[in-house]
Amino acid sequence: MQLRFNTRDLGMVSLKGFVKPEDQIGMVSMCRQPGPGGFYEPSLKNGAKLNLWMMSLGKNWDPTLRSYGPTRPFDGAQAPTIPRCFQDDCSTANSTASEFPRINPDVCIVNYYTNSGKLGLHQDKDESESSLTK
């Protein structure tokens, strides 16, 4: 498992092997708990379905408004909070890795890939300038 951060100044920063395997199992179990605001199969603006399942923690992404908000636009589900252990990993990364600026994330995107699932090379260009600056 990689801890990956998107930062405006540095782009993608990956910390490979940062989360211990036993902690990864706990994180996956936590994310797989069913509930409101859980995994869904996202669609592109043209209606095409992505080949993965996704969930947002902290805030939900609204592709129409190109912004984050408390609820999902298609079902009104509230975004689950970011688990404490995820926040602790970010805090540890802040004190361990000097390659990126200190962060305090308020959004966590979790992607779940089935055996046939994938997410091809892409850029997150939909975010507004104010969203990226935050």
QUISULRA-V940481 format. One record per residue. N is the residue number from 1. RES is the residue in three letters. PHI is phi in whole degrees, 0 to 359 (NA if undefined). OMEGA is omega in degrees with one decimal (NA if undefined). Layout:
n->N res->RES phi->PHI omega->OMEGA
n->N res->RES phi->PHI omega->OMEGA
This chain:
n->1 res->MET phi->NA omega->177.8
n->2 res->GLN phi->248 omega->168.5
n->3 res->LEU phi->263 omega->-175.9
n->4 res->ARG phi->241 omega->179.6
n->5 res->PHE phi->235 omega->170.1
n->6 res->ASN phi->263 omega->177.4
n->7 res->THR phi->236 omega->-176.7
n->8 res->ARG phi->299 omega->-175.2
n->9 res->ASP phi->281 omega->-171.9
n->10 res->LEU phi->249 omega->-174.4
n->11 res->GLY phi->74 omega->-177.1
n->12 res->MET phi->273 omega->173.6
n->13 res->VAL phi->241 omega->179.7
n->14 res->SER phi->248 omega->175.1
n->15 res->LEU phi->248 omega->-176.8
n->16 res->LYS phi->292 omega->178.3
n->17 res->GLY phi->72 omega->-176.2
n->18 res->PHE phi->292 omega->-178.4
n->19 res->VAL phi->264 omega->-178.0
n->20 res->LYS phi->297 omega->-178.8
n->21 res->PRO phi->308 omega->-179.2
n->22 res->GLU phi->293 omega->176.3
n->23 res->ASP phi->287 omega->177.5
n->24 res->GLN phi->299 omega->-179.5
n->25 res->ILE phi->300 omega->178.2
n->26 res->GLY phi->296 omega->179.4
n->27 res->MET phi->295 omega->179.5
n->28 res->VAL phi->297 omega->178.8
n->29 res->SER phi->300 omega->-179.7
n->30 res->MET phi->297 omega->-178.2
n->31 res->CYS phi->288 omega->-177.4
n->32 res->ARG phi->275 omega->177.3
n->33 res->GLN phi->294 omega->179.6
n->34 res->PRO phi->290 omega->177.6
n->35 res->GLY phi->166 omega->179.0
n->36 res->PRO phi->300 omega->179.1
n->37 res->GLY phi->80 omega->-178.8
n->38 res->GLY phi->282 omega->-175.1
n->39 res->PHE phi->296 omega->173.8
n->40 res->TYR phi->212 omega->177.8
n->41 res->GLU phi->268 omega->-175.4
n->42 res->PRO phi->287 omega->177.4
n->43 res->SER phi->243 omega->171.9
n->44 res->LEU phi->278 omega->-179.7
n->45 res->LYS phi->302 omega->-179.4
n->46 res->ASN phi->277 omega->178.2
n->47 res->GLY phi->95 omega->179.0
n->48 res->ALA phi->293 omega->179.6
n->49 res->LYS phi->274 omega->173.6
n->50 res->LEU phi->282 omega->-176.1
n->51 res->ASN phi->267 omega->178.9
n->52 res->LEU phi->196 omega->173.7
n->53 res->TRP phi->246 omega->-173.2
n->54 res->MET phi->225 omega->172.4
n->55 res->MET phi->213 omega->175.3
n->56 res->SER phi->252 omega->175.4
n->57 res->LEU phi->245 omega->179.4
n->58 res->GLY phi->91 omega->177.4
n->59 res->LYS phi->213 omega->177.6
n->60 res->ASN phi->259 omega->177.6
n->61 res->TRP phi->270 omega->175.5
n->62 res->ASP phi->250 omega->-176.1
n->63 res->PRO phi->293 omega->179.8
n->64 res->THR phi->290 omega->-179.9
n->65 res->LEU phi->274 omega->-177.4
n->66 res->ARG phi->55 omega->179.7
n->67 res->SER phi->205 omega->176.5
n->68 res->TYR phi->263 omega->178.3
n->69 res->GLY phi->207 omega->-176.0
n->70 res->PRO phi->286 omega->-176.1
n->71 res->THR phi->233 omega->176.6
n->72 res->ARG phi->280 omega->-177.2
n->73 res->PRO phi->292 omega->-173.5
n->74 res->PHE phi->273 omega->179.7
n->75 res->ASP phi->222 omega->177.9
n->76 res->GLY phi->74 omega->-179.2
n->77 res->ALA phi->293 omega->177.7
n->78 res->GLN phi->282 omega->178.4
n->79 res->ALA phi->292 omega->174.1
n->80 res->PRO phi->298 omega->178.3
n->81 res->THR phi->289 omega->175.9
n->82 res->ILE phi->286 omega->-179.3
n->83 res->PRO phi->301 omega->-178.4
n->84 res->ARG phi->305 omega->-178.2
n->85 res->CYS phi->296 omega->176.6
n->86 res->PHE phi->293 omega->179.1
n->87 res->GLN phi->296 omega->177.9
n->88 res->ASP phi->297 omega->177.8
n->89 res->ASP phi->297 omega->177.6
n->90 res->CYS phi->295 omega->179.1
n->91 res->SER phi->297 omega->178.3
n->92 res->THR phi->295 omega->177.7
n->93 res->ALA phi->298 omega->178.1
n->94 res->ASN phi->302 omega->-176.6
n->95 res->SER phi->274 omega->-176.1
n->96 res->THR phi->261 omega->-172.7
n->97 res->ALA phi->259 omega->-180.0
n->98 res->SER phi->267 omega->-176.6
n->99 res->GLU phi->288 omega->-177.6
n->100 res->PHE phi->224 omega->-179.1
n->101 res->PRO phi->292 omega->178.1
n->102 res->ARG phi->300 omega->-179.1
n->103 res->ILE phi->230 omega->173.6
n->104 res->ASN phi->224 omega->-171.7
n->105 res->PRO phi->296 omega->174.4
n->106 res->ASP phi->247 omega->178.3
n->107 res->VAL phi->223 omega->175.6
n->108 res->CYS phi->225 omega->176.9
n->109 res->ILE phi->261 omega->-179.6
n->110 res->VAL phi->247 omega->177.2
n->111 res->ASN phi->253 omega->176.8
n->112 res->TYR phi->243 omega->-177.6
n->113 res->TYR phi->250 omega->172.1
n->114 res->THR phi->283 omega->179.1
n->115 res->ASN phi->302 omega->-179.5
n->116 res->SER phi->260 omega->-176.5
n->117 res->GLY phi->284 omega->177.1
n->118 res->LYS phi->195 omega->173.2
n->119 res->LEU phi->228 omega->-176.8
n->120 res->GLY phi->288 omega->177.8
n->121 res->LEU phi->302 omega->-178.2
n->122 res->HIS phi->203 omega->173.1
n->123 res->GLN phi->238 omega->176.9
n->124 res->ASP phi->276 omega->-175.8
n->125 res->LYS phi->267 omega->-174.9
n->126 res->ASP phi->285 omega->-174.9
n->127 res->GLU phi->288 omega->179.0
n->128 res->SER phi->288 omega->178.2
n->129 res->GLU phi->300 omega->-179.0
n->130 res->SER phi->292 omega->177.6
n->131 res->SER phi->295 omega->179.4
n->132 res->LEU phi->293 omega->-179.8
n->133 res->THR phi->295 omega->177.9
n->134 res->LYS phi->299 omega->NA
